């Protein structure tokens, strides 16, 4: 296309030029530029051209900055995708499209299930969402508390059947955001009481996912009903 190669060369020159360190007050500073490039033939819609360039800019940023990207058909604007994904999770919570599946935890020596991990899934009639994306969207948009509450409620509802007797337990995953809720302990106790589940049958697993800083481990805590008793922990 006429001029396309020249525009790409200019974008690269901008990126290279702004990547050069500069000294301000004797202090070296490094910068990075992200450039979004869109090409259109003469007479094209100016607003559409700007939107395409903006989408390419977001793509450049998403790939680590210090680079340029050119718009192509099908390129997704991350910001638009983020908004759409949030709306899908909200609709799933409001319309009952979330479901909890259970992954058995088996003792290898006997092949006997000793516990079950509750895993949330989104069953959207318009198309499912990958579990990892569901959790990421919920965490990034503040919906993780509602999702976590749903999983805990459903897990405790099913615990009487799945974890009945023989010391079996249910694992529910939490985010650190939920733990920061001032009434978190009271809410868990209330749900345990409502479901008539022995607290020793519930394990709350806290994974980092960007919320627990400087910790690459996941911790599990077995709940106890006794006040003032420090919970056992497994690492």
C-alpha positions in Angstrom: 0.0 0.0 0.0 1.3 3.5 -0.8 2.8 5.2 2.2 2.3 2.2 4.5 5.9 1.3 4.6 6.9 4.9 5.3 4.4 5.1 8.2 5.8 1.9 9.7 9.4 3.3 9.4 8.3 6.5 11.1 6.7 4.6 14.0 9.9 2.6 14.5 12.0 5.8 14.5 9.7 7.3 17.2 10.0 4.2 19.3 13.8 4.1 18.9 14.2 7.8 19.6 12.2 7.8 22.8 14.0 4.7 24.0 17.2 6.7 24.2 18.1 7.6 27.8 18.1 11.3 28.7 19.8 13.1 31.6 17.8 15.5 33.7 19.6 17.1 36.6 22.5 14.7 36.1 20.1 11.7 36.5 19.7 9.3 33.6 16.1 8.6 32.8 14.8 5.9 30.5 11.6 6.2 28.6 9.4 3.9 26.4 6.9 4.8 23.7 3.9 2.9 22.5 2.7 3.7 19.0 -0.6 2.7 17.4 -0.6 2.7 13.6 -3.7 2.5 11.4 -3.8 2.8 7.6 -6.8 3.8 5.5 -7.3 4.6 1.8 -8.3 8.1 0.8 -11.8 9.0 1.8 -12.0 6.6 4.7 -14.0 7.4 7.9 -11.8 9.5 10.0 -13.4 8.5 13.3 -13.0 4.8 12.4 -9.3 5.4 11.5 -8.7 7.0 15.0 -10.5 4.1 16.7 -8.3 1.6 14.8 -5.2 3.5 15.7 -6.3 3.5 19.4 -6.9 -0.2 19.3 -3.4 -0.7 17.9 -2.0 1.5 20.6 -3.6 -0.6 23.3 -2.2 -3.7 21.6 1.3 -2.2 21.6 1.0 -1.4 25.4 -0.3 -4.9 26.1 2.7 -6.5 24.5 5.2 -4.7 26.8 5.5 -1.1 25.6 8.5 0.2 23.7 7.0 -1.0 20.4 4.5 -0.2 17.7 1.6 -2.1 16.4 -0.4 -1.7 13.2 -4.2 -2.3 13.3 -5.6 -5.2 11.4 -9.1 -6.6 11.0 -10.1 -8.6 14.0 -7.7 -6.8 16.4 -9.4 -6.5 19.8 -9.3 -3.3 21.9 -8.3 -4.6 25.4 -10.3 -1.8 27.0 -13.4 -2.7 25.1 -12.9 -6.4 25.8 -12.4 -5.6 29.5 -15.7 -3.8 29.6 -17.5 -6.5 27.8 -16.0 -9.2 30.0 -17.1 -7.3 33.2 -20.6 -7.1 31.8 -20.7 -10.8 31.1 -19.6 -11.7 34.7 -22.2 -9.3 36.1 -24.9 -10.8 34.0 -23.8 -14.3 35.0 -24.1 -13.4 38.7 -27.5 -11.8 38.2 -28.9 -14.5 35.9 -27.6 -17.6 37.6 -25.1 -18.5 34.9 -22.3 -19.4 37.3 -21.9 -23.0 38.4 -19.6 -24.8 40.8 -17.9 -28.0 39.7 -15.9 -30.2 42.1 -12.5 -31.7 41.6 -11.9 -34.7 43.8 -8.7 -34.8 45.9 -7.7 -38.5 46.1 -5.5 -40.3 48.5 -3.1 -42.2 46.2 -2.5 -45.1 48.5 -6.1 -46.1 48.7 -7.7 -44.2 45.7 -10.3 -42.8 48.2 -11.5 -39.2 47.8 -10.6 -37.2 50.9 -11.8 -33.9 49.7 -13.3 -31.8 46.9 -12.2 -28.5 45.5 -14.9 -26.1 44.4 -14.2 -24.6 41.0 -16.4 -21.8 39.5 -17.5 -22.0 35.9 -19.4 -19.5 33.7 -22.1 -21.2 31.6 -23.2 -18.2 29.4 -25.8 -19.2 26.8 -23.9 -17.0 24.3 -20.6 -18.8 24.9 -18.5 -19.9 27.8 -15.6 -18.0 29.3 -12.4 -19.7 30.2 -12.0 -20.2 34.0 -8.7 -18.3 34.2 -10.3 -15.3 32.4 -13.4 -15.4 34.6 -11.2 -15.1 37.8 -8.9 -12.5 36.3 -11.9 -10.3 35.2 -13.6 -10.7 38.6 -10.4 -9.7 40.4 -9.6 -6.8 38.2 -13.2 -5.3 38.3 -13.9 -5.9 42.0 -16.5 -8.6 41.3 -14.4 -11.2 43.0 -16.2 -10.7 46.3 -19.5 -11.6 44.8 -18.1 -14.5 42.9 -16.3 -15.7 46.0 -19.5 -15.4 48.1 -21.4 -17.4 45.5 -18.8 -20.2 45.4 -18.6 -20.4 49.2 -22.4 -20.5 49.5 -22.7 -23.3 46.8 -19.8 -25.3 48.3 -21.4 -25.3 51.7 -24.8 -26.2 50.3 -23.2 -29.2 48.6 -20.8 -30.0 51.5 -23.4 -32.1 53.4 -23.5 -34.6 50.6 -19.9 -34.4 49.4 -18.1 -34.1 52.7 -20.4 -36.1 54.9 -18.4 -38.3 57.3 -15.0 -40.0 57.0 -13.3 -36.6 57.5 -13.7 -35.4 53.9 -13.6 -31.7 53.3 -14.5 -29.0 50.8 -12.0 -26.5 49.5 -13.3 -23.0 48.5 -10.9 -20.5 46.9 -10.7 -17.0 48.2 -9.0 -13.8 47.2 -7.2 -11.5 49.7 -9.8 -8.9 48.9 -12.4 -11.0 50.6 -10.2 -11.4 53.7 -10.1 -7.6 54.0 -13.8 -7.5 54.6 -14.4 -6.5 58.2 -17.3 -9.0 58.5 -15.5 -11.8 56.7 -15.3 -14.2 59.7 -18.9 -13.5 60.8 -20.1 -14.1 57.3 -18.3 -17.5 57.0 -19.7 -18.5 60.4 -23.2 -17.5 59.4 -23.0 -19.5 56.2 -21.6 -22.5 58.0 -24.5 -22.3 60.5 -27.1 -21.9 57.8 -25.8 -24.9 55.8 -25.4 -26.9 59.0 -21.9 -27.9 58.0 -19.2 -28.8 60.5 -16.5 -26.1 60.3 -13.8 -28.8 60.2 -15.2 -29.8 56.8 -14.3 -26.5 55.2 -10.9 -25.4 53.9 -10.4 -21.9 52.6 -7.6 -21.7 50.1 -6.0 -18.3 49.6 -4.0 -17.9 46.3 -1.8 -15.0 45.5 -3.0 -13.9 42.0 -1.4 -10.5 42.5 -3.2 -9.8 45.8 -0.8 -11.4 48.3 2.5 -9.5 47.7 5.9 -11.1 47.9 4.4 -14.6 48.4 4.4 -17.2 45.7 2.7 -19.8 47.8 -0.9 -20.7 48.4 -2.1 -21.3 52.0 -4.9 -23.4 53.2 -6.6 -22.9 56.5 -9.0 -25.3 58.2 -11.8 -23.4 59.9 -12.6 -24.1 63.5 -15.7 -23.1 65.4 -14.0 -22.5 68.7 -13.4 -18.9 69.5 -9.9 -17.8 70.2 -8.4 -21.0 68.8 -5.7 -20.6 66.3 -6.6 -22.6 63.1 -4.4 -25.4 61.9 -2.6 -24.7 58.7 -1.1 -26.7 55.8 1.4 -25.2 53.5 
